Amino acid sequence: MTPLQIPSATLSNGVTMPRLVFGTYQIKDPKICQKAVEDALEAGYRAIDTAQSYGNEAAVGAALKACGLPRSELFITTKLWVEDASEAGARRAALRSMELLGLDYLDLYLIHQPVGDVFGAWRTMEALYRDGLLRAVGVSNFSPDRLMDIALSSTIRPQVNQIEINPFCQQKDALPVMASLGILPEAWAPFAEGRNGLFSNAVLAGIAAKHNASIAQIVLAMILKMGTVVVSKSVNPERMRENIRAAEVRLDQTDMTAMAALDTGRSQFFSHRAPEIIKWFHSRHIEH
């Protein structure tokens, strides 16, 4: 089967990125991670998302080296962890990530959490962007107020904000703010890791049956129709191909209205504004 052409999004700086991204969160075993990324690329993915804190950048890099695809066809994202969120730390971490990935530039580099000296880190990221080492820069998990602050305080605005988006957390307040700033939303945890009975939800199951699709495809199609980029993960090649074909699902307004009613307005995981969560982020150090 010919791989499906994945739709793309254009960032505020003119860089294009695929709207379906393969995620590597929690794939820690190097062999499993390398195989998963190779399978994802074979399935048709061209955008891969990793992070300093995932501990698998070297395995992702091995897969990129082995795949034989031209670098120009790949869109690679990684993220800066809290302990290196500073002016000096960001440069050190970005160069280290590039070394582990075997790349001489990154397509997208994100501040992973709104914690630490994010303004110092951002100044370094602006410099790396101007030097051509980063094609695009952004943030992750920034609430609308934090996003507005860094956007208005910086020379270069974030081009992406990667946030939780799924049927139970649809970010209805955050998305208009991002649109007003020209910042592209990128969804993590589209399936909410199966929480809240997502894969047995009657509303989603009904819409899936209507379109002869899986619940996973319906969820990804919903997020695409919301105008965002979406990151999904599987180590199963068949599921990878299934997820990509979500781009073929054509939801109508009745479907979207039904799914909009599933929104709880809350994270399915934790609040980034909770003091104990911020404390945990500061205590979690990366092994080098």
Secondary structure, 3 states (H helix, E strand, C coil): CCCCCCCEEECCCCCEEECEEEECCCCCCHHHHHHHHHHHHHHCCCEEECCHHHCCHHHHHHHHHHHCCCHHHCEEEEEECHHHCCHHHHHHHHHHHHHHHCCCCECEEEECCCCCCHHHHHHHHHHHHHCCCECCEEEECCCHHHHHHHHHHCCCCCCEEEEECECCECCCCHHHHHHHHCCEEEEECCCHHHHHHHHHCHHHHHHHHHCCCCHHHHHHHHHHHCCCEEEECCCCHHHHHHHHHHHHCCCCHHHHHHHHCCCCCCCCCCCCCCHHHHHHHHHCCCCC
